[in-house]
Amino acid sequence: MCGIVGFTGNHQAAPILLYGLSRLEYRGYDSAGLAVRDGEGDTEVIKAKGRLKVLADKTNNGESVPGTCGIGHTRWATHGEPSETNAHPHMSDDGNVVAVHNGIIENYQELKDKLIRNGYEFYSSTDTEVAVKLVDYYYKKYLGTPVDAINHAMVRIRGSYALAIMFKDYPGEIYVARKDSPMILGVENGESYIASDVPAILKYTRNVYYIGNLEMARIRKGEITFYNLDGDEIQKEPKTIEWDAEAAEKAGFEHFMIKEILNPENTPERVNELLTLLLGQRVRIVDVLPNDGTRLADESTLLITDMVVQLEDGSIANLEIQKIGYYFPGERSACYSADLLLRQYKRVRGIKGKRFSYRDIKQVYTIVLFEKSPTEFQKFSNNYIHRFMQKSDTGVNINLLQEYLFIPLDIFKKNQQNENRSVKIENRLEAWLAFFCMDDPETIIDIIEKYPDFKEMYEQAYDVCRNIEEVMQMFSKELLELDRNTVKLMIDDMQKEIDCQREQLSQKDEEMLEMRKEIQRLQQLLDKK
């Protein structure tokens, strides 16, 4: 997860930018960079691979970089390897547009091909460079304002982004745009600030604005103007951050570091509440089942966290959170549920001996949360809780012991970000789900204000990000191999898709070559006439 900072004001920008980036280090990164402009002079871009200290040493902690307007970035590689070349900020061919970006542009290759056809060249492997040059393309094509160029680019970009952009023709100004990625803006004493999260600017201001989804803003010294996607000005009221500095600095965190926050051995009351909300019945953990394998530690796993607990009534609950939903989510979950049922059978039969009865075998709940859900769930864009039970088609009432609950967090997040939704977090279950998948400051503040006990979890999450420890891994070696094979199948399928697209592009290139030859032949005929 990348970090963005920006500043325009009366003080030297680079030291402020470096400080802000240092407060976002918890988000993880592999390179960092600054772009700073001194008055109407050229923008100076400085990048460094590795830790932020390398960039600080390179710039004498920012003191050697003149200018009072600039943007900064810490990058976590998604497109292109960690390197100075791929590090942000990126700029257009002539330096007209300079920008940093947080998020993933899904159709970047399609946009890149369009720009290459229009004469643009590319020096990096990033999707961000594509966004920068797309903005530059529309700025020059329509001869409009930065807002005009940005909104044309926004409607053509698929994916998530928070962008901070500087234009050569507009010294002292920074333009921002947002879709799904977090961003916060602040104003204080005639100066303005931009950041991915509150900690980066809290030292300088508590007066902040939250930029909405598919909105833009122009940032000048002590002045921020907001625009909707049509380019019309919109009004926003500033918010004041009331909570203490330490809590604010610990608010932001990478949400996938939750496996210690939900450790059933250390904080069973949290897992009790979460399972109660998910299952719709009051439950209490009485035991954590012993580790059975190394599934979470395996390099090919798609799991973020995984726990298996025994509840007060003897039933078993398995809670998983997956980075990307595995192929065959139903078949896979059924295998794990059957594995748990068999393990319970063996354990209970061993304890009971001759007194064993099948009535001693209790319910098995398999609960799976997806950060990025499988395609089966994408068709149901308004539903983010799916329950499955095995039932007879004749009404015969027998207990087949296995129940399933699937929650696509990405669909929950999209529903939360719906502009027509007046209230974001309506209940504690939604607060939990938002805790797992939403890290924008506005949502975090909303949750803490409504449910103050979540503050402790956000604080702990911040600490976990700095000291990640091993967590429980609870399944058999046979199922570990099943996970490996599933991931390999997914990788193979993705590679086939890439190869197929390459072949299609190659065929199109051949067709275009033939068309050019035909055009040349026709032109020669015309010339002879």
Helices and strands as residue ranges (DSSP letters): E 3-8, H 13-22, G 25-27, E 31-37, E 43-49, H 52-58, E 69-75, E 90-91, E 97-102, H 108-117, H 127-142, H 146-154, E 161-167, E 174-179, E 184-188, E 191-195, G 198-200, E 207-210, E 215-220, E 223-227, E 233-234, E 239-240, H 245-249, H 268-279, E 285-288, E 303-311, E 316-324, H 329-352, G 353-355, G 358-360, E 364-372, H 375-378, E 386-389, E 402-408, H 409-416, H 428-437, H 441-450, H 454-466, H 477-528
